[in-house]
Amino acid sequence: MADFETGLARNPANHQPLTPLLFLERAAAVFPEQCAVVHGALRRNYRELRDRCVRLASALAGRGIGRGDTVAALLPNIPEMLECHYGVPMAGAVLNTLNTRLDAATIAYILDHGEAKAILVDRELVPLLRLALTQCTAKPLVIEVDDPEAAPEARANGMGGLDYEALLAEGDPGFAWQPPRDEWDAITLNYTSGTTGKPKGVVYHHRGAQLLATGNVLSASMARHPVYLWTLPMFHCNGWCFPWTVTAVAGTHVCLRAVRGPAMWALMAEHGVTHLCGAPVVMATLLDTPAAQKRPLPHRVQFVVAGAPPPEAVLAAMREAGFGVLHVYGLTECYGPAVVNEWNTAWDALPAPEQAKLMARQGVRYQALESLAVLDPDSLEPVPADGVTLGEVMMRGNVVMKGYLKDPEATAKAFAGGWFHTGDLAVRYPDGYIQLKDRSKDIIISGGENISSIEVEDALYKHPAVMLAAVVARPDDKWGEVPCAFVELRPGASATEAELIAHCRGLMAGFKAPKRILFAELPRTSTGKIQKHVLRRQAQEA
């Protein structure tokens, strides 16, 4: 037997840590004049983008921010958010992108838990940050971004922070930034609400970010120089790693502050957009745009959708409008999409209802994910691939998170038995494709954002008139799902639907509050447990 070990050790010549940061260096070296960023009237090529990112890294390092430090970002999809995805980790720091729809109390908790040393904030969001900072102990360096595309009244906001462009001026584009010492080093921190308690901090490493980014290239069929429209929030799983994906193939990032139908159609037509991602609500926004404000598309546009599967009528309307649809599935804990409905061209000959049925399946593993299984949650044995037997979706591979920050118990539970337990229930078909059937954690996915039913229930219970409350998902044409609450009032107490909704909105982000509240006696089992499956059916019928 040959000896394949002696004299064949790893050394710097044959082993380097994987990182997506080198995508930018390569794009700038090979395609320096290629358009990298479009934002309103702004155009930047890859040489300029690279220099700004390195300046950011240099300036942060000059202010003492480096390895292991957290830099938060409260920004919409603007060029500065893209620059953070390179400049912050180039300084050795960890980027924590914040959901701009969160309430101040949750942002305050995240800033404290993540120990943010600095935060970049768009001036439109300064009032939100100012309130959050009154509720936390963290005292991060505040860096204000003045986006010319923001409304004048938003640009007038300010809290005396350091101007972003002034910070870049402190940096050196010749700064010798260092790649990670180890590809296991943290690159970003993302918070997910889960089902109970405080948000959990999901830690990504450089290796996973690089692999998922290249996996996107394969799954989304991206050729060189794609044009990507930023409809998916970059704060959500780091934009499913597309800030690195698009740069890997020297594509153009078309930034967009807010998802609005006419603006999307105009940008797609003007810039020849080839790809965009989002929840079903983005599809609805595109299709519901008045005909007079739609624009002819220069070619077929690939829409990558996650969340609720598109209904047959929506699929037909998207195709007629000039879109191809790719259905993916994933979680924050696996860097975004790690499962893809790999379309078989033979299915194109099937009737539309059959195609929609096949499209509703979540699919098979990404190339970047080593194992995808549907297992019995107790025995960890595979369930029969019969399309009927329920099991829990589990994953194993290099695009699964490092774990939850400062939460070893939750991390151990998530990785029990050597698998990542998603908490989602599914079936597996004979061809290996999986399809979700229920969410064991009762998570509601509304507009691509997770809402914990327990969090909403807790808010309802804080109202003095509420005796019992249960929250389930109700299908919604626009948002995919919305929270629907069932409430039993205390004897002699009174409350209206509008009153309880307003009560909830005062305790949490508006998108988490129930859209409907139904007053009824809640169905229970013999042991007193509320039967949510009955309520889900009632919510659909309502």
C-alpha positions in Angstrom: 0.0 0.0 0.0 1.4 3.4 -1.0 2.1 6.0 1.7 0.1 9.1 0.9 1.0 10.9 4.1 4.7 11.0 4.6 6.3 14.1 3.1 2.8 15.3 1.9 1.8 17.6 4.8 -0.2 20.7 4.5 1.8 23.9 4.0 1.1 27.5 2.8 1.8 26.5 -0.8 -0.9 23.9 -0.9 -3.5 24.9 1.7 -5.2 28.2 2.3 -8.3 29.0 4.3 -11.4 29.3 2.1 -13.0 32.8 2.2 -15.4 34.7 -0.1 -13.3 37.9 0.5 -10.9 36.9 -2.3 -13.8 37.0 -4.8 -13.5 40.8 -4.7 -9.8 40.9 -5.1 -10.0 38.6 -8.2 -12.9 40.6 -9.7 -11.0 43.8 -9.3 -7.8 42.4 -10.7 -9.4 40.6 -13.7 -12.4 42.9 -14.5 -11.4 46.3 -13.0 -13.6 48.4 -15.3 -16.6 46.0 -15.1 -19.6 47.8 -13.5 -19.9 46.5 -9.9 -22.6 48.7 -8.3 -25.6 50.7 -9.6 -27.5 52.9 -7.2 -29.6 55.7 -8.7 -27.2 57.8 -10.7 -24.2 56.1 -9.0 -22.0 53.7 -11.0 -18.9 52.1 -9.5 -16.6 49.6 -11.2 -14.8 46.7 -9.4 -11.6 48.6 -8.9 -13.4 51.3 -7.1 -15.5 48.9 -5.1 -12.4 47.0 -4.0 -10.6 50.2 -2.9 -13.6 51.4 -0.9 -13.9 48.0 0.9 -10.2 48.0 1.7 -10.4 51.6 2.9 -13.2 50.6 5.3 -11.1 47.7 6.6 -8.1 50.0 7.1 -10.2 52.7 8.8 -11.8 50.2 11.2 -8.4 48.7 12.0 -7.1 52.2 12.6 -9.8 52.7 15.2 -8.9 49.6 17.1 -11.5 47.3 15.6 -10.2 43.9 14.6 -10.3 40.1 15.1 -13.3 39.0 17.1 -15.0 42.4 17.3 -18.6 42.8 16.1 -19.6 45.6 13.7 -23.3 46.0 13.3 -25.1 47.4 10.3 -28.6 48.9 10.3 -28.9 49.7 6.6 -31.2 49.1 3.6 -29.9 47.5 0.4 -27.5 50.3 -0.5 -23.8 50.2 -1.7 -22.5 50.8 1.9 -24.2 47.6 3.0 -22.5 45.7 0.2 -19.2 47.2 1.2 -19.7 46.1 4.8 -19.8 42.4 3.6 -16.1 42.8 2.5 -14.6 45.7 4.5 -15.7 44.5 8.0 -14.3 40.9 7.7 -11.2 42.3 5.9 -10.5 44.0 9.2 -10.8 40.7 10.9 -14.1 41.7 12.5 -17.5 40.0 12.4 -20.4 41.7 10.5 -23.8 41.7 12.3 -26.5 42.9 9.9 -29.7 44.0 11.7 -33.2 43.5 10.4 -34.5 47.1 9.8 -38.0 46.0 10.6 -37.2 45.1 14.2 -38.4 47.1 17.2 -35.9 49.1 19.3 -36.0 46.7 22.2 -34.9 43.8 20.1 -32.2 45.8 18.4 -31.0 46.9 21.9 -30.8 43.2 23.0 -28.8 42.2 19.9 -26.3 45.1 20.3 -25.7 44.0 23.8 -25.6 40.3 23.2 -23.3 40.6 20.1 -21.2 43.2 21.9 -21.1 45.6 19.0 -18.1 47.9 18.9 -19.4 49.9 16.0 -22.7 50.3 14.1 -23.3 51.7 10.6 -26.8 53.3 10.3 -28.7 54.9 7.5 -30.0 58.3 8.5 -33.6 57.2 7.8 -33.1 54.6 10.6 -31.4 57.0 13.1 -34.6 57.5 15.1 -34.9 53.7 15.6 -31.2 53.4 16.6 -31.4 56.4 18.9 -34.3 54.7 20.8 -32.5 51.3 20.9 -29.3 52.9 22.3 -31.3 54.2 25.3 -32.3 50.6 26.1 -28.9 48.9 25.9 -25.6 49.1 27.7 -23.5 48.8 24.5 -21.9 52.1 23.4 -20.8 51.4 19.9 -19.1 53.9 17.6 -22.0 55.3 15.5 -21.2 55.7 11.8 -23.9 57.5 9.8 -24.6 56.8 6.1 -26.1 59.7 4.1 -27.6 58.0 1.1 -28.4 60.5 -1.8 -31.3 58.2 -2.8 -33.1 58.6 0.6 -35.9 61.1 1.0 -34.8 64.6 2.0 -36.6 64.4 5.4 -34.8 61.1 6.1 -31.4 62.6 5.2 -32.0 65.4 7.7 -31.9 62.9 10.6 -28.6 62.7 12.4 -27.3 61.9 15.9 -23.8 63.3 15.7 -22.1 60.1 14.6 -19.1 59.8 12.4 -19.8 60.3 8.7 -19.2 57.1 6.6 -17.3 58.9 3.9 -15.2 60.6 6.5 -14.4 57.2 7.9 -13.4 55.9 4.5 -11.1 58.9 4.1 -9.1 57.7 7.1 -8.4 54.4 5.3 -5.7 53.3 2.9 -6.6 51.4 -0.3 -3.1 49.8 0.0 -3.9 48.4 3.4 -2.5 44.9 3.7 -5.6 43.2 5.0 -5.2 39.6 6.1 -7.4 36.7 5.1 -8.7 34.6 8.0 -6.2 32.6 10.0 -8.6 29.7 9.7 -11.6 29.2 7.5 -13.5 28.3 10.7 -13.1 32.0 11.8 -16.4 33.8 12.2 -17.3 36.1 9.3 -20.9 37.2 10.2 -23.5 37.0 13.0 -27.2 36.8 12.2 -30.0 36.8 14.7 -33.0 34.5 14.3 -36.0 34.7 16.6 -36.6 31.0 16.8 -39.7 30.0 18.8 -39.1 31.0 22.4 -37.1 33.5 24.5 -34.6 36.0 23.1 -33.2 36.0 19.5 -30.4 33.5 19.0 -27.1 34.6 17.3 -26.2 32.4 14.4 -22.5 32.4 13.7 -21.3 31.9 10.1 -17.7 31.0 9.2 -15.6 31.9 6.1 -15.7 28.4 4.7 -19.5 28.1 4.8 -19.9 31.6 3.3 -17.5 30.8 0.4 -19.2 27.4 -0.3 -22.8 28.6 -0.2 -21.9 31.6 -2.4 -20.5 29.3 -5.1 -23.4 26.9 -4.5 -25.7 29.8 -5.5 -23.8 30.3 -8.8 -24.6 26.7 -9.7 -28.2 26.5 -8.4 -29.2 29.9 -9.9 -27.4 29.1 -13.2 -25.4 32.3 -13.1 -23.1 32.9 -16.1 -20.3 35.5 -16.0 -21.4 39.2 -15.4 -25.0 38.6 -14.3 -27.0 41.6 -13.3 -28.6 41.1 -9.9 -31.4 43.3 -8.5 -31.3 43.6 -4.7 -34.9 42.8 -3.7 -33.9 40.4 -1.0 -32.7 42.2 2.2 -29.0 41.9 2.7 -29.8 41.7 6.4 -31.5 38.4 5.9 -28.9 35.6 6.1 -26.5 38.1 4.5 -28.7 38.2 1.5 -28.5 34.4 1.2 -24.7 35.0 0.6 -25.4 36.8 -2.7 -23.2 39.8 -1.8 -20.4 37.3 -2.3 -22.1 35.2 -5.1 -22.6 38.1 -7.5 -19.0 39.3 -7.0 -17.6 35.8 -7.6 -18.8 36.0 -11.2 -18.0 39.7 -11.5 -21.7 40.7 -11.8 -23.4 44.0 -11.3 -25.2 44.7 -7.9 -28.2 46.9 -8.6 -29.2 48.3 -5.3 -32.7 49.2 -4.2 -33.7 51.0 -1.0 -37.3 49.7 -0.9 -39.2 47.0 -2.8 -41.7 48.9 -5.0 -43.3 47.5 -8.2 -42.6 50.4 -10.6 -39.0 50.8 -9.5 -38.3 47.1 -9.9 -39.7 47.0 -13.4 -37.8 50.1 -14.4 -34.5 48.8 -13.1 -34.9 45.4 -14.7 -35.6 47.0 -18.1 -33.0 49.7 -17.8 -30.1 47.5 -16.6 -30.9 44.2 -18.1 -31.4 42.4 -14.8 -30.8 38.6 -15.0 -31.5 37.5 -11.4 -33.4 38.5 -8.3 -34.4 36.8 -5.1 -37.2 37.1 -2.6 -40.2 35.9 -0.8 -43.5 35.3 -2.6 -44.6 38.8 -1.6 -42.0 40.2 -4.0 -43.6 38.2 -6.8 -47.0 39.6 -5.8 -45.6 43.1 -5.9 -44.2 42.6 -9.4 -47.4 41.1 -10.7 -49.7 43.6 -9.0 -47.9 46.6 -10.5 -50.3 48.5 -12.8 -49.8 47.6 -16.5 -48.9 51.2 -17.4 -45.9 51.0 -15.0 -44.6 47.7 -16.1 -41.7 47.6 -18.7 -40.9 45.0 -21.3 -38.1 42.7 -20.1 -35.1 42.4 -22.5 -34.7 38.7 -21.7 -36.0 36.0 -19.3 -35.3 36.9 -15.7 -34.5 34.2 -13.1 -36.5 34.7 -9.8 -35.3 32.6 -6.9 -38.1 32.3 -4.3 -38.1 30.8 -0.8 -41.0 30.4 1.6 -44.4 29.3 0.6 -44.4 27.6 -2.8 -45.9 29.7 -5.6 -49.5 28.7 -6.5 -50.2 27.5 -10.0 -51.8 30.8 -11.0 -48.8 32.8 -9.8 -46.4 30.5 -11.6 -48.3 30.9 -14.9 -48.5 34.7 -14.4 -44.7 34.9 -13.7 -43.9 32.9 -16.8 -46.2 35.1 -18.9 -44.5 38.2 -17.5 -41.0 36.9 -18.5 -39.7 35.2 -15.4 -38.3 31.8 -14.7 -39.0 30.6 -11.1 -36.6 28.6 -8.9 -37.9 27.4 -5.6 -35.4 27.0 -2.8 -35.5 26.3 1.0 -33.3 26.9 3.9 -32.9 28.5 7.3 -30.7 31.2 8.9 -28.7 28.3 10.4 -27.6 27.1 6.9 -26.6 30.4 5.4 -29.9 30.8 3.6 -30.9 28.4 0.8 -29.4 24.9 1.1 -32.1 22.9 -0.7 -33.2 23.6 -4.3 -36.1 22.3 -6.4 -33.9 21.1 -9.2 -36.1 21.3 -12.2 -36.2 18.3 -14.6 -36.7 19.5 -18.2 -38.9 16.5 -18.8 -41.5 18.0 -16.5 -42.0 20.9 -18.9 -44.3 18.6 -21.0 -46.6 18.0 -18.0 -49.9 19.9 -17.5 -49.7 23.1 -15.6 -51.3 21.7 -12.4 -48.8 18.8 -12.3 -45.9 21.3 -12.8 -47.2 23.4 -9.9 -47.4 20.3 -7.7 -43.8 19.4 -8.5 -42.7 23.0 -8.0 -44.3 23.0 -4.5 -41.6 20.5 -3.3 -38.6 22.0 -1.6 -36.3 19.7 -3.5 -32.8 18.2 -3.1 -29.6 19.3 -1.4 -27.4 22.1 -2.8 -24.1 21.0 -4.1 -22.6 22.8 -1.1 -24.6 20.8 1.4 -23.2 17.3 2.1 -26.3 15.6 3.5 -30.0 16.3 3.5 -32.3 13.7 5.2 -35.8 13.3 6.6 -35.4 11.3 9.8 -37.4 10.1 12.7 -36.5 12.7 15.3 -36.2 10.1 18.1 -34.3 7.2 16.4 -32.6 9.4 13.7 -33.5 6.6 11.2 -34.6 7.7 7.7 -38.4 7.7 7.1 -39.7 5.7 4.1 -39.4 7.7 0.8 -43.1 7.3 0.2 -44.3 10.9 0.1 -46.5 10.2 3.1 -44.5 9.4 6.2 -43.6 12.5 8.2 -40.1 13.1 9.6 -37.9 16.0 10.6 -35.7 17.7 8.0 -32.1 17.3 9.0 -28.8 18.6 7.5 -25.2 17.9 7.8 -22.4 19.8 6.0 -20.1 22.7 5.6 -22.9 25.2 5.1 -24.4 24.6 8.6 -23.6 27.3 11.2 -20.8 27.2 13.7 -23.5 27.4 16.4 -25.5 29.9 18.5 -23.4 32.6 20.1 -23.2 32.3 23.9 -25.8 29.5 23.9 -24.0 26.1 24.2 -27.3 24.3 25.3 -29.2 25.4 22.2 -26.2 24.6 20.0 -25.9 21.1 21.5 -29.7 20.5 21.0 -29.6 21.7 17.4 -26.7 19.3 16.6 -27.8 16.3 18.6 -26.8 13.0 17.0 -24.4 14.7 14.6 -27.2 16.3 12.5 -28.6 19.8 12.4 -32.3 19.6 13.5 -34.3 22.1 11.5 -37.5 21.6 13.4 -39.4 21.4 10.1 -41.5 18.3 9.3 -41.5 16.9 5.8 -42.0 13.8 3.6 -39.5 12.4 1.1 -40.6 11.1 -2.3 -39.1 8.1 -4.2 -37.0 10.4 -6.4 -35.4 11.9 -3.3 -37.1 15.3 -3.3 -38.5 16.5 0.0 -41.6 18.5 0.8 -42.4 20.4 4.0 -45.7 19.6 5.6 -45.6 21.4 8.8 -43.4 23.5 11.1 -42.9 21.8 14.4 -41.9 25.1 16.0 -45.1 26.9 14.8 -43.0 29.5 13.0 -45.0 31.8 10.7 -43.2 33.0 7.6 -44.6 36.3 6.5 -43.0 38.2 3.6 -39.9 36.1 4.1 -39.5 37.0 7.8 -40.0 34.5 10.6 -42.5 35.3 13.3 -42.7 33.3 16.5 -46.3 32.4 17.4 -45.3 32.2 21.0 -43.9 35.7 21.0 -47.2 37.0 19.6 -49.2 34.9 22.2 -47.0 36.4 25.0 -48.0 39.9 23.8 -51.7 39.1 23.8 -51.4 37.6 27.3 -50.2 41.0 28.6 -53.6 42.5 27.9 -55.7 42.3 31.0 -58.8 41.1 29.2 -57.2 38.0 27.6 -57.5 34.7 29.3 -56.3 32.3 26.6 -54.6 33.0 23.3 -53.2 30.9 20.4 -51.6 32.2 17.2 -51.4 30.3 13.9 -50.5 31.1 10.3 -53.3 32.1 8.0 -52.6 32.0 4.2 -52.3 35.5 2.6 -52.1 36.3 -1.1 -49.6 39.1 -0.5 -47.4 38.0 2.4 -47.6 34.2 2.0 -48.7 33.8 5.6 -49.8 36.3 8.4 -50.5 35.7 12.1 -54.0 35.0 13.0 -54.9 35.0 16.7 -57.7 33.1 18.6 -58.6 34.6 21.9 -60.8 33.7 24.9 -61.6 36.7 27.0 -61.8 36.7 30.8 -65.3 36.4 32.2 -66.8 39.9 32.3 -64.0 41.4 30.3 -64.3 43.1 26.9 -61.9 44.0 24.1 -62.2 44.6 20.4 -60.1 43.2 17.6 -58.7 46.6 16.8 -57.8 47.2 20.5 -55.9 43.9 20.8 -54.0 44.4 17.5 -53.0 47.9 18.6 -51.9 46.4 21.9 -49.6 43.9 20.2 -48.2 46.6 17.8 -47.2 48.5 20.9 -45.1 45.6 22.2 -43.4 44.3 19.0 -42.5 45.1 15.4 -45.7 45.9 13.4 -45.2 43.0 11.0 -45.4 40.5 13.9 -48.8 41.7 15.2 -51.9 39.6 14.3 -53.7 40.7 11.2 -56.9 39.0 12.4 -58.2 38.2 15.9 -61.1 35.7 16.3 -62.9 35.5 19.6 -63.9 31.9 20.4 -63.6 29.1 22.9 -60.3 27.4 22.1 -60.4 23.7 21.3 -58.4 21.6 23.8 -57.2 18.0 24.2 -58.2 16.0 27.2 -55.1 17.2 29.0 -55.9 20.9 28.3 -53.5 21.4 25.4 -54.7 23.8 22.7 -55.3 22.0 19.4 -53.5 24.3 17.0 -54.2 22.0 14.0 -57.9 22.7 14.5 -57.2 26.5 14.7 -55.1 26.4 11.5 -58.1 24.9 9.6 -60.4 27.5 11.1 -58.0 30.3 10.1 -57.9 29.1 6.5 -61.7 28.9 6.4 -61.9 32.4 7.9 
